[in-house]
Amino acid sequence: MKLISVLLATFALTAQAFNSNPSSLTKKVSTANKPVAFNKNKAVTSPLFRDAALTRGGAVPGWAAYNEALEKTPITAKACTSAVGFFLGDLLAQLFIVKSGLDIKRLVTLSVFGFIYHGPSGHYFYNWLDSKISGTDGGSVASKVAIDQIFWCPIFMCVFFTYLGLVNGDSFSAIGNKIKSDLFTAVQGSWKVWPFVHAVNFKFISTKHRLVFINGVQIAFNMFLSLLGSK
């Protein structure tokens, strides 16, 4: 009994020395052992935890503004999206593949193509395609992928080569020869990538977000296009 009394007295004196008491010590230990991630007050003040009703995109900066632009001015928003996609694709191609200095004219030429053709045409084409073939079942998705790759892809490539030829001042004869020599190569390159991408696109992505998804993937494919177009 005396031993227990001594132990209790010693414990009380130690706690008093640190301006604490047994109950507060217990609280401190239990609080210290809590992972920081579960501290409610910290989470509330974190910039990553935003009001979903205001951002409609959670922690992604600018996502709410982008969605608003897609609703109010969809063609302009998608044109800008494609301009950025083509800009980054050619920039990366020049910096990491060509490695012969930055060709500003080529960079601007491809960015403008994304803005004036890829974005607007993609808006109308995918809206039309979704209106004609609704649903996300296997048959609908396969049909959309087939139409995109068999019909839309060759048309797109022809416009791409024609645009580059006109910008460079080539004759229509030279542009025709370019299309004859490189069209099938471009289409083959597309068939190696885009059927799988569009299977995901048509299955899971909403109509208004198709182009931002496509441009996210297309940055890598645009590197291929920029190299093919600059031959």
Rosetta constraint file for C-alpha pairs under 8 A:
AtomPair CA 1 CA 5 HARMONIC 6.30 0.50
AtomPair CA 2 CA 6 HARMONIC 6.18 0.50
AtomPair CA 3 CA 7 HARMONIC 6.23 0.50
AtomPair CA 4 CA 8 HARMONIC 6.19 0.50
AtomPair CA 5 CA 9 HARMONIC 6.14 0.50
AtomPair CA 6 CA 10 HARMONIC 6.07 0.50
AtomPair CA 7 CA 11 HARMONIC 6.11 0.50
AtomPair CA 8 CA 12 HARMONIC 6.14 0.50
AtomPair CA 9 CA 13 HARMONIC 6.20 0.50
AtomPair CA 10 CA 14 HARMONIC 6.18 0.50
AtomPair CA 11 CA 15 HARMONIC 6.19 0.50
AtomPair CA 12 CA 16 HARMONIC 6.13 0.50
AtomPair CA 12 CA 21 HARMONIC 7.16 0.50
AtomPair CA 12 CA 22 HARMONIC 7.68 0.50
AtomPair CA 13 CA 17 HARMONIC 6.13 0.50
AtomPair CA 14 CA 18 HARMONIC 6.67 0.50
AtomPair CA 15 CA 19 HARMONIC 6.32 0.50
AtomPair CA 15 CA 20 HARMONIC 5.02 0.50
AtomPair CA 15 CA 21 HARMONIC 5.12 0.50
AtomPair CA 15 CA 22 HARMONIC 6.71 0.50
AtomPair CA 16 CA 20 HARMONIC 5.52 0.50
AtomPair CA 16 CA 21 HARMONIC 6.54 0.50
AtomPair CA 20 CA 24 HARMONIC 6.23 0.50
AtomPair CA 20 CA 25 HARMONIC 6.68 0.50
AtomPair CA 21 CA 25 HARMONIC 6.10 0.50
AtomPair CA 22 CA 26 HARMONIC 6.17 0.50
AtomPair CA 23 CA 27 HARMONIC 6.30 0.50
AtomPair CA 24 CA 28 HARMONIC 6.15 0.50
AtomPair CA 25 CA 29 HARMONIC 6.20 0.50
AtomPair CA 26 CA 30 HARMONIC 6.20 0.50
AtomPair CA 27 CA 31 HARMONIC 6.02 0.50
AtomPair CA 28 CA 32 HARMONIC 5.94 0.50
AtomPair CA 29 CA 33 HARMONIC 6.23 0.50
AtomPair CA 30 CA 34 HARMONIC 6.62 0.50
AtomPair CA 34 CA 38 HARMONIC 7.09 0.50
AtomPair CA 34 CA 39 HARMONIC 7.81 0.50
AtomPair CA 35 CA 39 HARMONIC 7.28 0.50
AtomPair CA 36 CA 42 HARMONIC 7.93 0.50
AtomPair CA 37 CA 42 HARMONIC 7.93 0.50
AtomPair CA 37 CA 43 HARMONIC 7.34 0.50
AtomPair CA 38 CA 43 HARMONIC 7.75 0.50
AtomPair CA 39 CA 43 HARMONIC 6.49 0.50
AtomPair CA 40 CA 44 HARMONIC 6.32 0.50
AtomPair CA 41 CA 45 HARMONIC 6.52 0.50
AtomPair CA 42 CA 46 HARMONIC 6.24 0.50
AtomPair CA 43 CA 49 HARMONIC 6.81 0.50
AtomPair CA 44 CA 49 HARMONIC 6.47 0.50
AtomPair CA 45 CA 49 HARMONIC 7.47 0.50
AtomPair CA 47 CA 59 HARMONIC 7.89 0.50
AtomPair CA 48 CA 58 HARMONIC 7.73 0.50
AtomPair CA 48 CA 59 HARMONIC 5.08 0.50
AtomPair CA 49 CA 58 HARMONIC 7.14 0.50
AtomPair CA 49 CA 59 HARMONIC 6.43 0.50
AtomPair CA 50 CA 54 HARMONIC 7.88 0.50
AtomPair CA 50 CA 55 HARMONIC 7.09 0.50
AtomPair CA 50 CA 58 HARMONIC 6.09 0.50
AtomPair CA 50 CA 59 HARMONIC 6.42 0.50
AtomPair CA 51 CA 55 HARMONIC 6.27 0.50
AtomPair CA 51 CA 58 HARMONIC 7.15 0.50
AtomPair CA 52 CA 56 HARMONIC 5.05 0.50
AtomPair CA 52 CA 57 HARMONIC 6.52 0.50
AtomPair CA 52 CA 58 HARMONIC 5.26 0.50
AtomPair CA 54 CA 64 HARMONIC 7.58 0.50
AtomPair CA 55 CA 59 HARMONIC 7.87 0.50
AtomPair CA 55 CA 63 HARMONIC 7.03 0.50
AtomPair CA 55 CA 64 HARMONIC 4.93 0.50
AtomPair CA 56 CA 63 HARMONIC 7.26 0.50
AtomPair CA 56 CA 64 HARMONIC 5.43 0.50
AtomPair CA 57 CA 61 HARMONIC 7.86 0.50
AtomPair CA 57 CA 63 HARMONIC 5.43 0.50
AtomPair CA 57 CA 64 HARMONIC 5.86 0.50
AtomPair CA 62 CA 66 HARMONIC 6.14 0.50
AtomPair CA 63 CA 67 HARMONIC 6.16 0.50
AtomPair CA 64 CA 68 HARMONIC 6.18 0.50
AtomPair CA 65 CA 69 HARMONIC 6.18 0.50
AtomPair CA 66 CA 70 HARMONIC 6.24 0.50
AtomPair CA 66 CA 77 HARMONIC 7.48 0.50
AtomPair CA 67 CA 71 HARMONIC 6.39 0.50
AtomPair CA 68 CA 72 HARMONIC 6.16 0.50
AtomPair CA 69 CA 73 HARMONIC 5.32 0.50
AtomPair CA 69 CA 74 HARMONIC 6.27 0.50
AtomPair CA 69 CA 77 HARMONIC 5.88 0.50
AtomPair CA 70 CA 74 HARMONIC 4.16 0.50
AtomPair CA 70 CA 75 HARMONIC 7.67 0.50
AtomPair CA 70 CA 77 HARMONIC 5.72 0.50
AtomPair CA 70 CA 78 HARMONIC 7.36 0.50
AtomPair CA 70 CA 208 HARMONIC 6.89 0.50
AtomPair CA 73 CA 77 HARMONIC 6.16 0.50
AtomPair CA 74 CA 78 HARMONIC 6.02 0.50
AtomPair CA 74 CA 123 HARMONIC 7.79 0.50
AtomPair CA 74 CA 208 HARMONIC 7.92 0.50
AtomPair CA 75 CA 79 HARMONIC 5.94 0.50
AtomPair CA 75 CA 119 HARMONIC 7.00 0.50
AtomPair CA 75 CA 120 HARMONIC 5.48 0.50
AtomPair CA 75 CA 123 HARMONIC 6.56 0.50
AtomPair CA 76 CA 80 HARMONIC 6.15 0.50
AtomPair CA 76 CA 120 HARMONIC 7.68 0.50
AtomPair CA 77 CA 81 HARMONIC 6.19 0.50
AtomPair CA 78 CA 82 HARMONIC 6.18 0.50
AtomPair CA 78 CA 115 HARMONIC 8.00 0.50
AtomPair CA 78 CA 119 HARMONIC 4.89 0.50
AtomPair CA 78 CA 120 HARMONIC 6.66 0.50
AtomPair CA 78 CA 123 HARMONIC 7.04 0.50
AtomPair CA 78 CA 211 HARMONIC 6.61 0.50
AtomPair CA 78 CA 212 HARMONIC 7.41 0.50
AtomPair CA 79 CA 83 HARMONIC 6.14 0.50
AtomPair CA 79 CA 114 HARMONIC 6.59 0.50
AtomPair CA 79 CA 115 HARMONIC 4.35 0.50
AtomPair CA 79 CA 116 HARMONIC 6.56 0.50
AtomPair CA 79 CA 117 HARMONIC 7.66 0.50
AtomPair CA 79 CA 118 HARMONIC 7.04 0.50
AtomPair CA 79 CA 119 HARMONIC 3.99 0.50
AtomPair CA 79 CA 120 HARMONIC 5.74 0.50
AtomPair CA 80 CA 84 HARMONIC 6.27 0.50
AtomPair CA 80 CA 114 HARMONIC 7.80 0.50
AtomPair CA 80 CA 115 HARMONIC 5.75 0.50
AtomPair CA 80 CA 119 HARMONIC 7.27 0.50
AtomPair CA 81 CA 85 HARMONIC 6.32 0.50
AtomPair CA 81 CA 115 HARMONIC 7.75 0.50
AtomPair CA 81 CA 119 HARMONIC 7.02 0.50
AtomPair CA 81 CA 211 HARMONIC 7.50 0.50
AtomPair CA 81 CA 212 HARMONIC 6.37 0.50
AtomPair CA 81 CA 215 HARMONIC 7.17 0.50
AtomPair CA 82 CA 86 HARMONIC 6.12 0.50
AtomPair CA 82 CA 111 HARMONIC 7.74 0.50
AtomPair CA 82 CA 114 HARMONIC 4.71 0.50
AtomPair CA 82 CA 115 HARMONIC 5.83 0.50
AtomPair CA 82 CA 118 HARMONIC 6.26 0.50
AtomPair CA 82 CA 119 HARMONIC 5.18 0.50
AtomPair CA 82 CA 211 HARMONIC 7.49 0.50
AtomPair CA 82 CA 212 HARMONIC 7.74 0.50
AtomPair CA 82 CA 215 HARMONIC 6.19 0.50
AtomPair CA 83 CA 87 HARMONIC 5.99 0.50
AtomPair CA 83 CA 110 HARMONIC 7.85 0.50
AtomPair CA 83 CA 111 HARMONIC 4.65 0.50
AtomPair CA 83 CA 112 HARMONIC 6.31 0.50
AtomPair CA 83 CA 113 HARMONIC 7.22 0.50
AtomPair CA 83 CA 114 HARMONIC 4.35 0.50
AtomPair CA 83 CA 115 HARMONIC 4.61 0.50
AtomPair CA 83 CA 119 HARMONIC 7.62 0.50
AtomPair CA 84 CA 88 HARMONIC 6.09 0.50
AtomPair CA 84 CA 111 HARMONIC 6.80 0.50
AtomPair CA 84 CA 114 HARMONIC 7.70 0.50
AtomPair CA 85 CA 89 HARMONIC 6.10 0.50
AtomPair CA 85 CA 111 HARMONIC 7.79 0.50
AtomPair CA 85 CA 114 HARMONIC 7.39 0.50
AtomPair CA 85 CA 215 HARMONIC 5.24 0.50
AtomPair CA 85 CA 216 HARMONIC 6.97 0.50
AtomPair CA 85 CA 218 HARMONIC 6.81 0.50
AtomPair CA 85 CA 219 HARMONIC 5.39 0.50
AtomPair CA 85 CA 222 HARMONIC 7.73 0.50
AtomPair CA 86 CA 90 HARMONIC 6.12 0.50
AtomPair CA 86 CA 110 HARMONIC 5.92 0.50
AtomPair CA 86 CA 111 HARMONIC 5.14 0.50
AtomPair CA 86 CA 113 HARMONIC 7.88 0.50
AtomPair CA 86 CA 114 HARMONIC 5.78 0.50
AtomPair CA 86 CA 219 HARMONIC 6.53 0.50
AtomPair CA 86 CA 222 HARMONIC 6.10 0.50
AtomPair CA 87 CA 91 HARMONIC 6.00 0.50
AtomPair CA 87 CA 107 HARMONIC 6.20 0.50
AtomPair CA 87 CA 108 HARMONIC 7.40 0.50
AtomPair CA 87 CA 110 HARMONIC 6.61 0.50
AtomPair CA 87 CA 111 HARMONIC 4.84 0.50
AtomPair CA 88 CA 92 HARMONIC 6.00 0.50
AtomPair CA 88 CA 219 HARMONIC 6.22 0.50
AtomPair CA 89 CA 93 HARMONIC 6.22 0.50
AtomPair CA 89 CA 218 HARMONIC 7.54 0.50
AtomPair CA 89 CA 219 HARMONIC 4.38 0.50
AtomPair CA 89 CA 220 HARMONIC 5.99 0.50
AtomPair CA 89 CA 221 HARMONIC 7.33 0.50
AtomPair CA 89 CA 222 HARMONIC 4.81 0.50
AtomPair CA 89 CA 223 HARMONIC 4.75 0.50
AtomPair CA 89 CA 226 HARMONIC 7.58 0.50
AtomPair CA 90 CA 94 HARMONIC 6.10 0.50
AtomPair CA 90 CA 107 HARMONIC 6.11 0.50
AtomPair CA 90 CA 110 HARMONIC 7.29 0.50
AtomPair CA 90 CA 222 HARMONIC 6.51 0.50
AtomPair CA 90 CA 223 HARMONIC 5.40 0.50
AtomPair CA 90 CA 226 HARMONIC 5.73 0.50
AtomPair CA 91 CA 95 HARMONIC 6.12 0.50
AtomPair CA 91 CA 102 HARMONIC 7.87 0.50
AtomPair CA 91 CA 107 HARMONIC 6.67 0.50
AtomPair CA 92 CA 96 HARMONIC 5.79 0.50
AtomPair CA 92 CA 97 HARMONIC 7.51 0.50
AtomPair CA 92 CA 223 HARMONIC 6.86 0.50
AtomPair CA 93 CA 97 HARMONIC 5.09 0.50
AtomPair CA 93 CA 98 HARMONIC 6.27 0.50
AtomPair CA 93 CA 223 HARMONIC 4.94 0.50
AtomPair CA 93 CA 224 HARMONIC 7.77 0.50
AtomPair CA 93 CA 226 HARMONIC 7.27 0.50
AtomPair CA 93 CA 227 HARMONIC 7.24 0.50
AtomPair CA 94 CA 98 HARMONIC 4.83 0.50
AtomPair CA 94 CA 99 HARMONIC 5.68 0.50
AtomPair CA 94 CA 100 HARMONIC 7.21 0.50
AtomPair CA 94 CA 101 HARMONIC 7.19 0.50
AtomPair CA 94 CA 102 HARMONIC 6.33 0.50
AtomPair CA 94 CA 103 HARMONIC 7.66 0.50
AtomPair CA 95 CA 99 HARMONIC 5.21 0.50
AtomPair CA 95 CA 100 HARMONIC 7.86 0.50
AtomPair CA 95 CA 101 HARMONIC 7.38 0.50
AtomPair CA 95 CA 102 HARMONIC 7.18 0.50
AtomPair CA 103 CA 107 HARMONIC 6.30 0.50
AtomPair CA 104 CA 108 HARMONIC 6.09 0.50
AtomPair CA 105 CA 109 HARMONIC 5.98 0.50
AtomPair CA 106 CA 110 HARMONIC 6.24 0.50
AtomPair CA 107 CA 111 HARMONIC 6.21 0.50
AtomPair CA 108 CA 112 HARMONIC 6.03 0.50
AtomPair CA 109 CA 113 HARMONIC 6.34 0.50
AtomPair CA 109 CA 164 HARMONIC 7.76 0.50
AtomPair CA 109 CA 167 HARMONIC 7.69 0.50
AtomPair CA 110 CA 114 HARMONIC 6.38 0.50
AtomPair CA 110 CA 226 HARMONIC 7.59 0.50
AtomPair CA 111 CA 115 HARMONIC 6.37 0.50
AtomPair CA 112 CA 116 HARMONIC 6.01 0.50
AtomPair CA 113 CA 117 HARMONIC 5.57 0.50
AtomPair CA 113 CA 118 HARMONIC 6.58 0.50
AtomPair CA 113 CA 160 HARMONIC 7.83 0.50
AtomPair CA 113 CA 163 HARMONIC 7.69 0.50
AtomPair CA 114 CA 118 HARMONIC 4.67 0.50
AtomPair CA 114 CA 119 HARMONIC 5.98 0.50
AtomPair CA 115 CA 119 HARMONIC 5.79 0.50
AtomPair CA 115 CA 120 HARMONIC 7.49 0.50
AtomPair CA 116 CA 120 HARMONIC 6.63 0.50
AtomPair CA 117 CA 121 HARMONIC 5.61 0.50
AtomPair CA 117 CA 122 HARMONIC 7.94 0.50
AtomPair CA 118 CA 122 HARMONIC 5.74 0.50
AtomPair CA 119 CA 123 HARMONIC 6.20 0.50
AtomPair CA 119 CA 211 HARMONIC 7.29 0.50
AtomPair CA 120 CA 124 HARMONIC 6.54 0.50
AtomPair CA 121 CA 125 HARMONIC 5.95 0.50
AtomPair CA 122 CA 126 HARMONIC 5.87 0.50
AtomPair CA 122 CA 211 HARMONIC 6.95 0.50
AtomPair CA 123 CA 127 HARMONIC 6.10 0.50
AtomPair CA 123 CA 211 HARMONIC 7.49 0.50
AtomPair CA 124 CA 128 HARMONIC 6.01 0.50
AtomPair CA 125 CA 129 HARMONIC 6.05 0.50
AtomPair CA 126 CA 130 HARMONIC 5.98 0.50
AtomPair CA 126 CA 207 HARMONIC 6.99 0.50
AtomPair CA 126 CA 210 HARMONIC 7.76 0.50
AtomPair CA 127 CA 131 HARMONIC 6.16 0.50
AtomPair CA 127 CA 207 HARMONIC 6.65 0.50
AtomPair CA 128 CA 132 HARMONIC 6.28 0.50
AtomPair CA 129 CA 133 HARMONIC 6.04 0.50
AtomPair CA 129 CA 144 HARMONIC 7.08 0.50
AtomPair CA 130 CA 134 HARMONIC 5.50 0.50
AtomPair CA 130 CA 207 HARMONIC 7.20 0.50
AtomPair CA 133 CA 140 HARMONIC 6.29 0.50
AtomPair CA 133 CA 143 HARMONIC 7.98 0.50
AtomPair CA 133 CA 144 HARMONIC 7.29 0.50
AtomPair CA 134 CA 140 HARMONIC 6.89 0.50
AtomPair CA 135 CA 140 HARMONIC 6.10 0.50
AtomPair CA 135 CA 141 HARMONIC 7.79 0.50
AtomPair CA 136 CA 140 HARMONIC 5.93 0.50
AtomPair CA 136 CA 141 HARMONIC 5.85 0.50
AtomPair CA 136 CA 202 HARMONIC 6.69 0.50
AtomPair CA 136 CA 203 HARMONIC 5.04 0.50
AtomPair CA 136 CA 204 HARMONIC 7.68 0.50
AtomPair CA 137 CA 141 HARMONIC 6.22 0.50
AtomPair CA 137 CA 203 HARMONIC 7.47 0.50
AtomPair CA 138 CA 142 HARMONIC 6.05 0.50
AtomPair CA 139 CA 143 HARMONIC 6.09 0.50
AtomPair CA 140 CA 144 HARMONIC 6.26 0.50
AtomPair CA 141 CA 145 HARMONIC 6.20 0.50
AtomPair CA 141 CA 199 HARMONIC 6.23 0.50
AtomPair CA 141 CA 202 HARMONIC 5.68 0.50
AtomPair CA 141 CA 203 HARMONIC 6.26 0.50
AtomPair CA 142 CA 146 HARMONIC 6.13 0.50
AtomPair CA 142 CA 199 HARMONIC 7.20 0.50
AtomPair CA 143 CA 147 HARMONIC 6.23 0.50
AtomPair CA 144 CA 148 HARMONIC 6.05 0.50
AtomPair CA 144 CA 202 HARMONIC 7.35 0.50
AtomPair CA 145 CA 149 HARMONIC 6.12 0.50
AtomPair CA 145 CA 195 HARMONIC 6.00 0.50
AtomPair CA 145 CA 198 HARMONIC 6.08 0.50
AtomPair CA 145 CA 199 HARMONIC 6.59 0.50
AtomPair CA 145 CA 202 HARMONIC 7.85 0.50
AtomPair CA 146 CA 150 HARMONIC 5.72 0.50
AtomPair CA 146 CA 151 HARMONIC 7.92 0.50
AtomPair CA 146 CA 195 HARMONIC 7.93 0.50
AtomPair CA 147 CA 151 HARMONIC 5.48 0.50
AtomPair CA 147 CA 152 HARMONIC 6.62 0.50
AtomPair CA 148 CA 152 HARMONIC 4.79 0.50
AtomPair CA 148 CA 153 HARMONIC 6.07 0.50
AtomPair CA 149 CA 153 HARMONIC 4.96 0.50
AtomPair CA 149 CA 154 HARMONIC 7.59 0.50
AtomPair CA 149 CA 190 HARMONIC 7.71 0.50
AtomPair CA 149 CA 191 HARMONIC 6.99 0.50
AtomPair CA 149 CA 194 HARMONIC 7.71 0.50
AtomPair CA 149 CA 195 HARMONIC 7.22 0.50
AtomPair CA 150 CA 154 HARMONIC 7.03 0.50
AtomPair CA 151 CA 155 HARMONIC 6.62 0.50
AtomPair CA 152 CA 156 HARMONIC 6.05 0.50
AtomPair CA 153 CA 157 HARMONIC 6.21 0.50
AtomPair CA 153 CA 187 HARMONIC 6.73 0.50
AtomPair CA 153 CA 190 HARMONIC 7.65 0.50
AtomPair CA 154 CA 158 HARMONIC 6.16 0.50
AtomPair CA 154 CA 183 HARMONIC 7.27 0.50
AtomPair CA 154 CA 187 HARMONIC 6.43 0.50
AtomPair CA 155 CA 159 HARMONIC 6.32 0.50
AtomPair CA 156 CA 160 HARMONIC 6.14 0.50
AtomPair CA 157 CA 161 HARMONIC 6.23 0.50
AtomPair CA 157 CA 183 HARMONIC 6.61 0.50
AtomPair CA 157 CA 186 HARMONIC 7.08 0.50
AtomPair CA 157 CA 187 HARMONIC 7.51 0.50
AtomPair CA 158 CA 162 HARMONIC 6.07 0.50
AtomPair CA 158 CA 179 HARMONIC 6.41 0.50
AtomPair CA 158 CA 183 HARMONIC 7.09 0.50
AtomPair CA 159 CA 163 HARMONIC 5.97 0.50
AtomPair CA 160 CA 164 HARMONIC 6.33 0.50
AtomPair CA 161 CA 165 HARMONIC 6.11 0.50
AtomPair CA 161 CA 175 HARMONIC 6.95 0.50
AtomPair CA 161 CA 178 HARMONIC 7.14 0.50
AtomPair CA 161 CA 179 HARMONIC 6.43 0.50
AtomPair CA 161 CA 229 HARMONIC 6.79 0.50
AtomPair CA 162 CA 166 HARMONIC 6.16 0.50
AtomPair CA 162 CA 175 HARMONIC 5.97 0.50
AtomPair CA 162 CA 179 HARMONIC 7.91 0.50
AtomPair CA 163 CA 167 HARMONIC 6.18 0.50
AtomPair CA 164 CA 168 HARMONIC 6.17 0.50
AtomPair CA 164 CA 229 HARMONIC 7.16 0.50
AtomPair CA 165 CA 169 HARMONIC 6.14 0.50
AtomPair CA 165 CA 170 HARMONIC 5.01 0.50
AtomPair CA 165 CA 171 HARMONIC 7.47 0.50
AtomPair CA 165 CA 172 HARMONIC 7.98 0.50
AtomPair CA 165 CA 174 HARMONIC 7.75 0.50
AtomPair CA 165 CA 175 HARMONIC 5.62 0.50
AtomPair CA 166 CA 170 HARMONIC 5.75 0.50
AtomPair CA 166 CA 171 HARMONIC 7.58 0.50
AtomPair CA 170 CA 174 HARMONIC 5.99 0.50
AtomPair CA 170 CA 175 HARMONIC 6.48 0.50
AtomPair CA 171 CA 175 HARMONIC 6.27 0.50
AtomPair CA 172 CA 176 HARMONIC 6.00 0.50
AtomPair CA 173 CA 177 HARMONIC 6.29 0.50
AtomPair CA 174 CA 178 HARMONIC 6.18 0.50
AtomPair CA 175 CA 179 HARMONIC 6.26 0.50
AtomPair CA 176 CA 180 HARMONIC 6.21 0.50
AtomPair CA 177 CA 181 HARMONIC 6.11 0.50
AtomPair CA 178 CA 182 HARMONIC 5.94 0.50
AtomPair CA 178 CA 183 HARMONIC 7.71 0.50
AtomPair CA 179 CA 183 HARMONIC 5.04 0.50
AtomPair CA 180 CA 184 HARMONIC 7.73 0.50
AtomPair CA 181 CA 185 HARMONIC 7.95 0.50
AtomPair CA 182 CA 186 HARMONIC 6.18 0.50
AtomPair CA 182 CA 228 HARMONIC 7.72 0.50
AtomPair CA 183 CA 187 HARMONIC 6.17 0.50
AtomPair CA 184 CA 188 HARMONIC 5.95 0.50
AtomPair CA 185 CA 189 HARMONIC 6.20 0.50
AtomPair CA 186 CA 190 HARMONIC 6.29 0.50
AtomPair CA 186 CA 225 HARMONIC 7.46 0.50
AtomPair CA 186 CA 228 HARMONIC 7.74 0.50
AtomPair CA 187 CA 191 HARMONIC 6.20 0.50
AtomPair CA 188 CA 192 HARMONIC 6.49 0.50
AtomPair CA 189 CA 193 HARMONIC 6.93 0.50
AtomPair CA 190 CA 194 HARMONIC 5.59 0.50
AtomPair CA 190 CA 195 HARMONIC 7.99 0.50
AtomPair CA 191 CA 195 HARMONIC 6.19 0.50
AtomPair CA 193 CA 197 HARMONIC 6.58 0.50
AtomPair CA 194 CA 198 HARMONIC 5.71 0.50
AtomPair CA 195 CA 199 HARMONIC 6.06 0.50
AtomPair CA 196 CA 200 HARMONIC 6.72 0.50
AtomPair CA 197 CA 201 HARMONIC 6.13 0.50
AtomPair CA 197 CA 214 HARMONIC 7.94 0.50
AtomPair CA 197 CA 217 HARMONIC 7.90 0.50
AtomPair CA 198 CA 202 HARMONIC 5.76 0.50
AtomPair CA 199 CA 203 HARMONIC 6.02 0.50
AtomPair CA 200 CA 204 HARMONIC 5.81 0.50
AtomPair CA 200 CA 205 HARMONIC 7.27 0.50
AtomPair CA 201 CA 205 HARMONIC 5.04 0.50
AtomPair CA 201 CA 210 HARMONIC 6.55 0.50
AtomPair CA 201 CA 213 HARMONIC 7.38 0.50
AtomPair CA 201 CA 214 HARMONIC 7.77 0.50
AtomPair CA 202 CA 206 HARMONIC 7.83 0.50
AtomPair CA 205 CA 209 HARMONIC 6.37 0.50
AtomPair CA 205 CA 210 HARMONIC 6.08 0.50
AtomPair CA 205 CA 213 HARMONIC 7.77 0.50
AtomPair CA 206 CA 210 HARMONIC 6.28 0.50
AtomPair CA 209 CA 213 HARMONIC 6.35 0.50
AtomPair CA 210 CA 214 HARMONIC 6.06 0.50
AtomPair CA 211 CA 215 HARMONIC 5.88 0.50
AtomPair CA 212 CA 216 HARMONIC 6.13 0.50
AtomPair CA 213 CA 217 HARMONIC 6.63 0.50
AtomPair CA 214 CA 218 HARMONIC 5.72 0.50
AtomPair CA 215 CA 219 HARMONIC 6.07 0.50
AtomPair CA 217 CA 221 HARMONIC 7.16 0.50
AtomPair CA 218 CA 222 HARMONIC 5.63 0.50
AtomPair CA 219 CA 223 HARMONIC 6.58 0.50
AtomPair CA 220 CA 224 HARMONIC 7.08 0.50
AtomPair CA 221 CA 225 HARMONIC 6.41 0.50
AtomPair CA 222 CA 226 HARMONIC 5.87 0.50
AtomPair CA 223 CA 227 HARMONIC 6.30 0.50
AtomPair CA 224 CA 228 HARMONIC 6.17 0.50
AtomPair CA 225 CA 229 HARMONIC 5.86 0.50
AtomPair CA 226 CA 230 HARMONIC 6.08 0.50
AtomPair CA 227 CA 231 HARMONIC 6.57 0.50
